[in-house]
Amino acid sequence: MQIRTVTATAAVAVLLTACGGGESESGTTQSASTSSSTSESTPSESSASESESTESTETESTETEASESESGSEAGGEMEEVEVGESVEDPELGNTVEVTKIVRDFASEDFANIAEDGGEIVLVEIDAKAGDEFSGGVNGPFKLRADGTDSSSTSIVDDELEAAGMTPFDGPSRGEEATGWLAFQVNTRADSYEFVYTRLAAKVIGSDKTFPKEEWTIELP
């Protein structure tokens, strides 16, 4: 037997299985300023001069460290991964999707213009398990929702995710499990989002059995 997934533009066949069968490093260079005292300088004058020089050096060093810290943050420094741990289940197909973590304001070097224009790139890590009855696995669609507007997952930063040691999500096949990161391009940054997992409408080929379109949402912090 087969099951057919129907979208607005195409039909996708889904088979019915037979029974039984890093932190950024920033170096700080401090310039050593040493005041020279002439033979006419008194000990107190020399001490005062050295104190002023030391204070100046420390101030310059602090400003340099702050500048480098800000630069590192803008260039994709340390990311904050917020734990979520919420899941949804499709009881008819047997699929489960858990949102494990979220990252806000992912600092993409290739698409820095998104943040500059008032948006952001949001990363969502999910752990998905596909049911063992139907083929097709777990492939979404996955969306991020804010104020009634949906943003679909995108692969535009997959190379940057891999460079950061983060595995892009690759949907598991029937009976399998997969964990990975989904990226969403949000053109208007919001205070909070909902993660949306959609099961498209489907019909079992060769029978009258159908599955209506359905979606599940998870509130994100």
Summary of the structure (lengths in Angstrom):
residues: 221
radius of gyration: 27.5
end to end distance: 42.0
largest distance: 105.8
contacts: 597
relative contact order: 0.18
helix: 19%
strand: 37%
